[in-house]
Amino acid sequence: MVNKVIAWPVFIMLVVIAALPAFAAPETEPQPVGKAALVMDSDTGQVLYEKNATQRMYPASTTKIMTTLLALEKSSLDDLVVVSRRAAEIGGSRIGLQPGEQVQMKHLLYILMLSSANDAGIAIAEHVGGSVEDFARMMNDRARELGAKSTNFVNPHGMPDKNHYTTAMDLAVISRQAMQNTTFREIVMTLNYKADRKKNMSPELLAQVEKLESIYGPVQEDFYNHNKLLGNGYYSYSGANGIKTGYTVEAGQCIVASARRGGREMIAVVLNSQGANLWSDVAMLLDYGFDNFTPVALVKPREMITDAKVKHGAKNAVLETAGYFYYNFPVGEEPQVTRRVELVGNIQAPLEEGEKLGELVLTASGEELGRVPLVTVYPVSRDINSYWWFWAGAGLATLFLLCIVKAWFRSKRRSRLRIRRW
């Protein structure tokens, strides 16, 4: 636990006036149609705008973001997944997977995220979790680990259920983690994908499928991304690189979107929008994040901040910052940022290089902006004088020396007595 011990050498408060461009601050906030919305800086996790961001909402197929993240973490892309009857018979959006069909996990993840196929979602869940119910528990556990504590999943696809819900904030948190997975990023920015489904079919299943093809047409093997922000279409958005749309009557039009411009990445969430408003809502949010905020590096790595007394230490510990800290300020705003040091209690030697001993707390206008770990610049060994055995050894050495001196004096005295007798 971090105790609030102010390091007096830096209690001068180290006021930093952030040098921001002198542009006009944003005059108006977005007005999305969606009932819940949010835009977040993907690099820092800072929320730049929110509307009902912590209100429980139905997520529809944005659920599949967590399904894909969990599958990537808990399985191999080369796994062969056997489709169950339960998966083949699921309702809603589906691609017609057949009972007993074997599909590579990689294909299923692309099918899930591009075509939003519920049958792929069930197949993935059963393969990774053993059952839909156990996979849902895994989804909830992972959500809690990420801090998405207002979310509860009961299925891997997002079909309506009163116990299946999330929030715009939680979806942003989950999506931010997912976008740190390179394979996930590749999947969600892909416009179209082809999967050879017949390759791993048994002869019996292949015969059945070919019979069905003669009636209903070719089995679906080409898949197209439903995210209209990608590509060059009417609703395309410059820099868009993901991630997932969703719709049910209960949930309305939903999207989690990501875009990257000029080295910055934003994540926008819109839940329960209507019709084409979905695309204007999400573009409005992304524009707001990119155009109205400037990221400022308030802390850089290896800044020397203070030193700290170390109990039994041969010297004081010198502390430096462990990394960067960026914060987005409205364009044109010149905030006064204050630094404060909080050290852990009872710092004792020995200490390793890079050991965390506290945090640099950044505040502005009474609001905490964030914290940066403070770590030791160099090791601090324990002062030899602090060991019990040192003093025990010193005592024994002194006693031994006294014994030698005493013996010498006795010897000297005896020598004098002998001389007198002569």
Helices and strands as residue ranges (DSSP letters): E 5-6, G 8-10, E 16-17, E 36-41, E 47-51, G 60-63, H 64-74, E 80-82, H 85-88, E 102-104, H 105-115, H 118-129, H 132-146, H 168-178, H 182-188, E 192-194, G 197-200, H 203-216, E 222-224, E 240-248, E 252-261, E 264-273, H 277-292, E 293-299, E 304-308, E 317-321, E 325-330, E 336-343, E 356-364, E 367-376, G 384-386, H 388-421
